[in-house]
Amino acid sequence: MAPPTLRATLPELVDRAGSLLEDGAPRRLLGLAGPPGAGKSTLAAALVAALAPRAALVPIDGFHLSNAVLHTLGRRGRKGAPDTFDDTGYAHLLGRLRDTEGGTVYAPDFDRELDEPVAAAVAVPPPTRLVLTEGNYLLLDDGAWPAARSCLDAVWYVDLPDEERRRRLRARHERHGMDPAAAAAWTEGTDEPNAALVRAVRDRADLVVVLVG
């Protein structure tokens, strides 16, 4: 059964995420899934900014394998595919984030200028009531992705028309140093196969979100 689709403005989505912050409720974990370039990280950052200091953002990109490891494994040319992440480490971290009794949890982030993960860059103290996490593969059914999904209270699938999504991807790659031809090749040859994997599990989301306005 397909999940419901919600077309909403950012303030409306802030209100919906904020409804998880009921007084006395346990910490909640909300995941944003969707294909590359759909706007997951932008939406997650906006939600956290609006709900701070009660909310924190822990991106899946902090669990990219390093470029050195990817070279060793022969996967550098597929960076961004499911097997280029430490999915087991990510699932363990989400499990730790569900426990507010163990003190501050430090999570990795991703530096797009360095194109590398950065350890212990995000602090999630015990008073944080909502943790947002965003990434392509929250709904996959292999590896440790199901264990990660089991830690989340809800997953929203962020949707965007493919033409605009690919345009944003090409522009992002160019901002980070690729020439237009290389950006187009990476978008079609690497990002789009990953997008197909994500679209195939769209119906496992709790809600499909289309940001308007």
C-alpha positions, -999 to +999 in steps of 0.1 A: +000+000+000+014+034-010+020+059+018+000+092+018+014+122+000+016+155+017+022+187-002+032+212+024+051+244+030+082+245+052+062+260+082+036+232+079+064+206+079+080+223+109+047+220+127+043+184+118+079+175+130+073+197+161+043+176+170+067+148+179+080+170+207+053+164+232+061+173+268+073+142+286+076+121+255+108+101+249+133+112+224+120+107+188+140+099+157+127+111+123+143+100+091+142+118+057+147+094+028+147+100-009+169+099-040+200+119-045+193+156-051+157+155-037+164+181-011+167+159+020+196+177+036+182+212+029+148+202+045+164+185+075+186+215+082+156+239+079+136+217+103+163+215+129+170+253+126+133+260+133+131+235+162+165+242+179+177+237+205+153+208+211+163+191+177+196+180+162+206+167+128+227+135+123+233+130+086+240+096+071+268+112+050+290+111+081+291+074+076+306+075+041+337+053+040+368+074+036+382+079+001+413+059+010+391+030+021+370+033-011+401+032-032+413+001-014+379-016-020+377-005-056+346+015-050+358+051-052+341+055-086+307+045-071+309+068-040+273+073-028+262+037-035+248+017-005+280-003-001+301+028+002+287+036+037+293+021+071+257+010+075+264-011+106+281+018+123+251+040+114+226+016+128+246+013+161+247+051+164+209+054+159+205+028+187+227+048+210+206+080+202+175+063+214+190+061+249+190+095+266+206+081+298+241+076+284+252+112+282+261+132+251+264+112+218+289+124+193+282+117+157+302+121+125+294+147+098+305+151+062+327+179+048+318+185+012+349+207+006+371+179+018+348+152+004+354+132+035+336+123+068+346+141+100+345+122+132+326+134+163+315+166+146+279+166+159+270+166+196+236+153+207+232+160+244+206+143+265+180+172+265+176+168+227+141+156+221+141+151+183+169+137+162+166+141+124+186+120+101+186+120+064+200+098+037+192+079+005+190+044+019+169+044+051+142+022+035+165-005+019+160-041+030+195-054+029+227-050+049+222-031+082+197-006+067+167-025+082+183-023+117+188+015+112+151+018+101+139+000+132+154+027+153+134+054+136+099+065+148+090+076+112+105+080+078+094+107+053+102+102+017+112+136+001+100+137-035+110+160-063+104+157-101+134+139-117+143+167-142+147+192-114+164+167-092+190+159-118+195+196-126+203+202-089+227+173-088+247+185-119+249+220-103+261+206-070+288+185-087+300+216-106+301+237-074+324+211-060+349+212-088+336+190-117+334+204-152+299+203-168+306+171-187+320+153-157+290+165-136+265+152-161+284+119-164+284+114-126+248+123-123+237+098-150+263+070-143+264+070-105+236+091-090+208+077-112+214+040-105+213+049-068+181+069-073+165+038-089+172+018-058+156+044-036+125+049-058+120+011-056+114+012-019+094+045-018+063+027-006+080+017+027+079+053+039+053+065+064+047+097+044+057+111+010+065+148+013+065+174-015+078+208-004+058+237-019+061+274-017 
